[in-house]
Amino acid sequence: MIGSKGLCPQNLIFCLKMSFLFQSILNGVLAGCIYALFAMGLTLIYGVLGFVNFAHGELIMWGAYFLYLLMEKPIGLPLPSALAFALLLTALMGTGVDRFVFRPLRHANSLTLLIAALGLSFLLRNGAQFFWGAEIRTYGFEIKRGFRFLDISITLNQMMIIFATIISISFVYLLFHRSRLGKSMRALSDNLELARVVGIDSKRTIRFAWIIASILAGAGGILLALDTNLQPGMGLINLVKAFAATLLGGVGNLWGALWGGILIGLAENLGVLVISPGYKDAIAFGIMVLMLLIRPSVLFHKQE
Amino acid sequence: MDLFLHLCIMIAIYIIFALSLNLEVGYTGLFNFGHVAFFGIGAYTSALLTLHRVPFELSLLLALAMAGLWGFLLSLPSLRLRGDYFGIATLGFGEIIRMVFQNEVWLTKGPMGLPGIPKPILFSYRFATLPQYLSLVLAFTLLTFLVLRVILRSPFGRVLKAIREDEIAAAALGKNVLRFRIKSFIIGSLFAGLAGTLWAHYTTFVSPGDFTLLETILVLLIVVLGGKGTEWGPVWGAIVLIFFQESLRFLRLPADWTRYLAPLQQMILGGLLILLMIFRPEGLIREKGKISNAGDKGDQ
């Protein structure tokens, strides 16, 4: 902000405030892109299997830690291949979780399923803590000076976030609207029985839904860790944000999840201009409660 | 001997905590995943009041009222929700309450915590030593057990079970489902606040780190391991699990081991929860008169 370079000679304070505002908007959109990736995975599993995956946050966290594992000392892969392997490992973890925890519980009642998911989330979170400890870590890239454009700074990492989000979303779009697999996934989430009747292989489709949801979670987790840091607790708080985004966008609605995520990101980053930054993570929760109060009907549209 | 008394006190406190959750999860079918919030509210309220020289009798009552009040406030928006959404809402609430403890430094001293919480004085009798404290806690445990037993065996308790089994049928019989759920949630929060108060005055120190998801998982595991929806399930669950949880302290392991042992222990708790759900979702004690799970097809 020091380098305003005479752009606004008359009203410096106003100008600073405006650039601060624009910076917050930009940061909000960036964070929102990441939340959108989380929310899309969450809503996808919800659509296909009909339950909120409480362990989704842990897939986010493990995705980020897998990249850390692959890039650090004993393995030390370069970024592109480490990235590919990290996403592969996250997808494996997602399918493994489905195979060993959720498939045996496919016909269980919802309380049983949720308690198991909560236990799983706890298991995975402490698994990460077992290997890497509770301390905050980063990927150890050198901090690059951001580009400046009209007093708003944007780093290379942040540009990567936008780029990766656009790629992931176009990929999901193509998958769902152009491929057979995506269509069967949509059919499954519309009506399970009917989808079976027309001969959709539900086991295979569910497996793919897990793979895609895990990759989205892993990619989001990696981007988040690039922009901030890694810690075992990052899963839970992002689950709440993803869920709030899902609620905003309408449960089971993939594109709604995208907009919901961006709105949550914006609300958080603009919110801290008004309230204490210590409560940044509480904003998503506040939005969630508000949504539940004013639009409880959004919650029920899905199953009817 | 001291360790044994310590273990008994912890078990008794967790029995109260688990009984209160059992009312919600076991009998009413509410997926409360943020029960620790009310434990924490009880603990902090009573700790703050007694540190400001409010007599224990009064601060205990106010702590219960505070936990109940927040239970009521949370239940208003969230109890209208389907089960799993309610789960997320409570999970989030648990985290937010911890954030409040951490950020409102003027009140709670933030991450530093509140040290030196006085031992309780009830009717001018001071419960300071371990045996004295144990007797106090046991009295409250017995009280909780009996009160909840009376509540659950009353027509009120039967309505709660009916709601759990079939919400629509209960509503068709003219029961106001939401109101019964809110009442059940308030009672549950109140007793969680009692457990929190007793815990705070026992350890004499509270900090935000004491009220994490771990406590929620532990108490949930106690309820489902013992047998949700049974009178004695939470009691047995608490005895088994708190013994497991606290037994690490008896072993006096080297300090650098705990860095690995603590997460490992918690991984075991998580894994146990999964295995239990897959192989024996009804827990050690099966609920009487419940033949199959046909009644809860889930609310999909």
Interface residues (C-beta under 8 A of the other chain):
Chain A: G50 F51 V52 F54 V101 P104 L105 A108 N109 S110 L111 T112 L113 L114 I115 A116 L118 G119 L120 S121 F122 L123 L124 R125 N126 G127 Q129 F130 G133 L236 I237 L239 V240 F243 L247 S276 G278 Y279 D281 A282 A284 F285 M288 V289 L292 L293 P296 L299 F300 Q303
Chain B: V25 G29 F31 F33 P77 S78 R80 L81 R82 G83 D84 Y85 G87 I88 A89 L91 G92 F93 E95 I96 M99 Q102 N103 L213 L214 I217 L220 L221 V224 R259 Y260 P263 L264 Q266 M267 L269 G270 G271 L272 L273 I274 L276 M277 I278 P281 N293 D296 K297 G298 D299 Q300
